[in-house]
Structure formats: structure tokens, C-alpha cells
Amino acid sequence: MKFFDEARIEVIAGDGGDGSAHFRREKFVPRGGPDGGDGGRGGSIIAVADFNLNTLIDYRYTRIFRARHGEAGSGRDRNGHGAEDVILRVPVGTVIRDADTGETIADLAKSGDQALLAKGGKGGLGNINFKSSTNRAPRQFTPGGTGERKNLEMELRVLADVGLAGMPNAGKSTFVRAVSAARPKVADYPFTTLNPSLGVVRVDMNRSFVIADIPGLIEGAAEGAGLGHQFLRHLQRTKLILQLVDFVPFDEGIDPVKEAKAIANELKKYDPGLFRKPRWLVLNKVDLLDPAERDKRAKAFVKKLGWKGPWFAVSAIKGEGTRELCFAIMEFLEGKRGA
């Protein structure tokens, strides 16, 4: 698959350089005092969110990132050079966790966000720091500190305002093509979407939102069935989920109500917080019904499902009802932003 949204890496910060235990030795200076300099700090590992990146593929092939050690101090009160930090550029929306403890180290949700992943060791002190009136020839010095070393898990969560959830072939990719300039793959077989795709929906000149299409879900996705469970995390940042249902399946043995309940159940099993997000029902492919019976069948479907929230009947392939839905979404998001 071309979209890489997980990676596991090891980061090793540099050790600090040792301090120097040195004494001034010059001609005609018989009692030169201590002049050992401090060691330089070790390089740190820092992550920076970069909006120019959209995958973690670079971290699939390079797994270990190591910073240089600081230089040791030397005589004549010369401090060692500190090592340069190593900058890891990651896509906006990357979450970084400690693989050993599970602790979240950073959630880089905005371009330019930075996070210290592994801190370099401090430089050691030279013997000049231990000079005093009672200790004129100190031989003490301190070694450089050890740099941090961590195993990290990196996870990319797509940043979108609206996410689409539904069974394979519910028409999610067709819907994205209908409302935005994005062109995800569309075909008449399941799982045509193998990786998330984003589309910008522009309702007018200065009003727009981002919509995310993820691979179709099937029953048992939260336990690992199908492809969708790998990408459910991308719905966690959205403000609204559109649950698309194939309202008129070609196979008469498929029950759309059962499929709609299965999708809701998978969201709940994966993350109860995801299940509690605002979710609208979108009945797709109504163009396959006679116009006289669309409204009647849609209301009967909603009643049988027990749906209490907003719902819309659309035809993504013909664009029917999509404009009204997009305006409703825009108003909802603007209300959220103003809250």
C-alpha cells in the first residue's frame, strides 16, 4: 500500500562530552592553575511537523536515528563543541508514543509544532570549575551525561473536518468525487479504497471544509477484519462523521438496516469516544428508486433503524442532494468553530 501511517523507530541522543582536568603549563609560569574546559552537550532528537509531508514512509526504511556526542573539553579553558540536533520531519497530525510505556510524547497537530523526543546529555565540567581558595589545584572533573534512548511508535492521523464511514461499495469515494476535486478510485468491487484520501469541499468563495474517505468497514473490523480498522484512527480528529449507507443494494439478500447498525457497532467497539462524535446518516444511491417512492422508503428506513439524528438522501453519482448536504455540514462546522 502507498499510504504509510504507522512506524516504529529508535532514537538515540548523543552523550555529553567529558570535562577536562588540565593545568596551565607555560614557560615562565611555574604555578599555572587549572584550565580544563567543559564538555559540549550531546545532540538531541527533535520532531517537527511539516505540512509538505503526508506519509511516514521514510521511517519504514530508516529505523534508527542517532545524534552525535558532544566534544570533550580541553586545556586553556576551551570548551568542547556541542553536537547538532537531529531534526525528524513528520506529517502534520502525527502522534508519537513511547513504545515501552505507552505514554504519548507528542501530538503534532499543527504545522511547525515541535517535540523533544530524546534529550542529549549535558557536557561535563572541567577542573577550572572546582578551583577555590582552599583547592587551588583541583583534579576533579565530571564526565558528560548520557543521552536519552527511546523506542517510539509513530502514528499518523489524517486532519479532516468530516470523515466518511460505511461498508465497502457504499459509495464513499463517489461521494468525495461529487463534492470535491479529489479523485479517489471508483470501481464496482469492494475495497477499491486502500488508503485514506482527502478532498477539499468548497461551498462558496471563502467557505470550505476537508473531508476524508477511509477504506470500507466490515463487521469485525475493530478486531482486525478487512482493511478499515487500520484507518479508523483517522476519524478521531474529525468533528463530524457521515455514515454512508448503500440504500438500494443490488443484492436483495443484503439488509441496509443491518449494515448501518454494524458500522455503528464497529465504531463503538474501536473507540467509544469515536462512537459519541456527531454522526449523520446519508442514504446513498437513491437515483435507483422511482422519485415517487424515495421519500416514503427513506422515512421507513430511518424509522426501522431507530435513527434520531440528522439524515439525508442523496445520489453521489448524479450529485442529487449533495449540495444541500454540504451546506448543512458547513453550517454545522461554523457553529462548532464559533462555540
C-alpha positions in Angstrom: 0.0 0.0 0.0 1.3 3.5 -0.8 -0.1 5.2 2.3 2.1 4.6 5.4 0.5 5.8 8.6 2.5 3.8 11.2 6.2 3.4 12.0 8.3 2.2 14.9 11.7 3.8 15.4 14.6 4.0 17.9 16.1 7.4 18.8 19.4 7.8 20.5 20.6 11.2 21.7 24.2 12.0 21.9 26.3 11.8 25.1 27.8 15.0 26.6 31.5 15.4 26.2 33.7 14.9 29.3 35.1 17.8 31.2 38.9 18.3 31.2 41.3 18.0 34.1 44.1 20.1 32.8 46.7 22.5 34.3 48.2 25.5 32.6 51.7 24.7 31.5 53.7 27.6 30.1 57.2 28.8 30.2 57.8 31.3 32.9 54.5 30.4 34.6 55.7 28.0 37.3 52.4 27.9 39.1 49.8 27.8 36.3 46.4 26.9 37.7 43.7 24.6 36.4 42.4 25.5 33.0 40.4 22.4 31.9 37.3 23.3 29.9 33.8 21.9 29.9 32.5 19.3 27.6 29.9 20.1 24.9 26.3 18.9 25.1 25.2 15.9 23.1 22.8 16.3 20.2 19.1 15.8 20.9 16.4 14.3 18.6 13.5 16.6 17.8 10.4 16.0 15.7 8.9 18.8 13.6 5.5 18.8 11.9 5.8 19.6 8.2 2.7 20.3 6.1 4.7 19.3 2.9 4.7 15.6 4.1 1.7 13.3 4.0 3.1 9.8 4.9 5.5 8.2 7.4 7.1 6.1 4.6 10.6 7.5 5.4 10.5 5.9 8.8 9.7 2.5 7.4 13.1 2.1 6.0 15.3 4.1 8.3 14.6 2.8 11.8 17.4 4.1 14.0 18.2 7.8 14.4 21.3 8.7 16.3 22.7 12.1 17.3 26.4 12.9 17.7 28.2 13.1 21.0 29.5 16.4 22.4 33.2 17.1 22.2 35.4 16.8 25.4 36.8 19.9 27.0 40.5 20.7 26.7 43.2 22.8 28.2 43.4 26.6 28.1 39.8 26.8 29.3 38.5 25.5 25.9 35.0 24.1 26.0 34.1 21.2 23.7 31.7 21.9 20.8 28.1 20.9 21.3 26.6 18.4 18.8 23.9 19.4 16.4 20.4 18.3 17.0 18.8 15.7 14.7 15.5 17.0 13.2 12.9 14.4 12.2 10.3 15.9 9.9 6.9 14.2 10.1 3.4 14.9 8.6 1.0 17.2 10.4 -1.3 15.0 12.5 1.5 12.6 13.8 1.1 11.2 17.3 4.3 9.9 18.9 4.3 7.5 21.8 6.9 5.7 23.9 6.7 2.1 22.7 7.8 0.8 26.1 5.4 2.7 28.4 2.6 3.7 26.0 2.9 7.3 27.1 2.1 9.9 24.5 5.1 12.1 23.9 3.7 14.5 21.3 0.6 15.2 19.2 1.8 17.4 16.3 -1.5 18.7 15.1 -0.2 22.0 13.5 2.5 22.8 11.0 5.6 23.8 12.8 4.8 22.0 16.1 7.9 20.6 17.7 8.6 17.9 20.3 11.7 16.8 22.1 11.9 13.0 21.6 15.3 12.3 23.2 17.4 14.8 25.1 21.2 15.0 24.6 23.4 14.5 27.6 24.9 17.6 29.4 28.5 18.4 29.0 30.8 17.5 31.9 32.6 20.2 34.0 36.3 20.9 33.7 38.5 21.2 36.7 38.5 25.0 36.4 35.0 24.9 37.9 36.3 23.3 41.1 39.0 25.9 41.8 38.7 27.7 45.1 40.8 29.4 47.7 41.3 26.1 49.5 41.6 24.0 46.5 44.0 25.7 44.1 44.9 22.6 42.1 41.7 20.6 41.7 41.9 17.4 39.7 38.2 16.9 39.8 36.2 16.9 36.6 32.8 15.4 35.7 32.0 13.1 32.8 29.4 14.0 30.2 25.8 12.9 30.8 24.3 10.1 28.9 21.9 10.9 26.1 18.3 9.5 26.2 17.5 6.4 24.2 13.9 5.5 23.4 11.8 3.2 21.3 9.0 5.2 19.7 5.7 4.4 17.9 4.6 7.0 15.3 1.0 7.1 14.1 -0.4 9.5 11.5 -4.0 10.6 12.0 -5.3 12.5 9.0 -6.6 16.0 9.8 -10.1 16.4 8.3 -13.3 18.2 9.4 -15.5 15.4 8.2 -15.0 11.7 7.9 -16.8 9.1 5.9 -17.7 5.7 7.3 -19.5 2.9 5.6 -19.4 -0.6 4.2 -17.4 -1.3 1.0 -19.1 -0.1 -2.1 -21.4 2.2 -0.1 -20.3 5.0 -2.5 -17.9 6.9 -0.2 -15.3 7.5 -3.0 -18.0 8.5 -5.4 -19.4 11.0 -2.8 -15.9 12.5 -2.4 -15.6 12.9 -6.2 -19.0 14.5 -6.3 -18.4 17.2 -3.7 -14.7 18.0 -4.1 -11.9 18.0 -6.7 -10.3 14.8 -5.2 -10.4 11.8 -7.5 -10.2 8.6 -5.4 -10.5 5.3 -7.2 -14.0 4.1 -8.0 -14.9 0.6 -9.2 -17.7 -2.0 -9.0 -15.9 -4.2 -6.5 -15.3 -4.0 -2.7 -12.2 -2.3 -1.1 -11.3 -0.1 -4.1 -10.1 2.4 -1.5 -6.9 1.0 0.1 -5.7 4.2 1.7 -7.2 7.4 3.1 -7.9 10.3 0.7 -8.7 13.9 1.4 -10.8 16.3 -0.5 -11.5 20.0 0.0 -15.2 20.9 -0.3 -15.7 24.5 -1.3 -19.3 25.6 -0.7 -18.5 29.2 -1.8 -15.6 31.5 -2.3 -14.5 31.8 1.4 -16.1 28.7 3.0 -14.7 25.2 2.7 -14.0 22.1 4.8 -11.9 19.0 4.4 -13.5 15.5 4.0 -11.7 12.2 4.5 -12.5 8.9 2.8 -11.2 5.8 4.5 -11.4 2.2 3.4 -14.7 0.5 3.8 -15.5 -1.2 7.1 -17.0 -4.7 7.5 -18.3 -6.5 10.5 -15.5 -7.4 12.9 -13.3 -4.5 11.6 -12.4 -3.4 15.2 -11.0 -6.9 15.8 -8.9 -6.8 12.6 -11.2 -8.0 9.8 -10.9 -6.3 6.5 -8.9 -3.1 6.0 -10.9 -0.4 7.7 -9.7 -1.0 11.2 -6.3 0.2 10.3 -7.6 3.6 9.3 -10.4 4.2 11.9 -7.9 6.4 13.8 -8.2 9.0 11.0 -11.8 9.6 12.1 -10.7 10.5 15.6 -9.8 14.1 14.8 -12.9 14.8 12.7 -15.7 17.0 14.0 -18.4 15.1 12.1 -18.9 11.6 10.8 -21.0 10.9 7.8 -22.3 7.3 7.9 -23.0 6.3 4.3 -25.4 3.5 3.6 -26.0 1.7 0.3 -29.7 2.4 0.4 -30.5 0.2 -2.7 -28.1 -2.7 -2.8 -28.0 -4.9 -5.9 -28.0 -8.0 -3.8 -31.5 -8.3 -2.4 -30.2 -10.5 0.4 -28.3 -7.5 1.9 -30.2 -5.7 4.6 -29.1 -2.0 4.7 -30.5 -1.5 8.2 -28.3 -4.4 9.5 -25.3 -2.9 7.7 -25.9 0.5 9.2 -26.1 -1.0 12.7 -23.0 -3.0 12.1 -21.0 0.1 11.2 -22.2 1.9 14.3 -21.2 -1.1 16.4 -17.7 -1.2 14.9 -17.1 2.5 15.7 -18.3 1.8 19.3 -16.0 -1.2 19.7 -13.0 0.6 18.3 -13.4 3.7 20.4 -16.4 4.8 22.5 -15.4 8.4 22.0 -15.5 7.9 18.3 -19.0 6.5 18.5 -20.1 9.5 20.5 -19.0 12.0 17.9 -21.7 13.8 15.9 -22.8 11.4 13.2 -25.2 12.0 10.3 -26.9 9.3 8.3 -26.5 9.6 4.5 -28.7 7.3 2.4 -26.9 6.9 -1.0 -27.9 5.7 -4.4 -31.5 7.0 -4.3 -31.3 7.5 -8.0 -32.0 3.8 -8.4 -35.5 4.4 -6.9 -38.6 5.9 -8.5 -38.9 9.5 -7.4 -42.4 8.9 -6.1 -41.2 6.3 -3.5 -37.9 7.7 -2.4 -39.1 9.8 0.5 -41.5 7.1 1.7 -38.8 4.4 1.7 -36.3 6.7 3.3 -38.6 7.5 6.2 -39.4 3.9 6.7 -35.7 3.0 6.7 -34.9 5.7 9.3 -37.8 4.6 11.5 -36.7 0.9 11.3 -33.2 1.9 12.2 -34.3 4.0 15.1 -32.2 6.9 13.9 -32.6 10.1 15.9 -30.1 12.4 14.3 -30.0 14.3 11.0 -30.3 12.2 7.9 -30.1 12.9 4.1 -31.0 11.0 1.0 -28.5 11.6 -1.9 -27.2 10.2 -5.2 -23.5 10.7 -5.2 -23.1 9.5 -8.8 -25.6 12.1 -10.0 -24.9 14.8 -7.4 -28.5 14.9 -6.2 -28.9 16.2 -2.7 -25.1 16.6 -2.2 -25.1 20.4 -2.4 -27.8 20.7 0.3 -25.8 18.3 2.5 -22.6 20.2 2.0 -24.2 23.5 3.0 -25.7 21.8 6.1 -22.2 20.4 7.0 -20.7 23.9 6.6 -23.2 25.5 8.9 -22.6 22.7 11.5 -18.8 23.2 11.3 -19.1 27.0 11.5 -21.3 26.6 14.6 -18.6 24.4 16.1 -15.8 26.9 15.4 -17.9 29.7 16.9 -18.7 27.8 20.1 
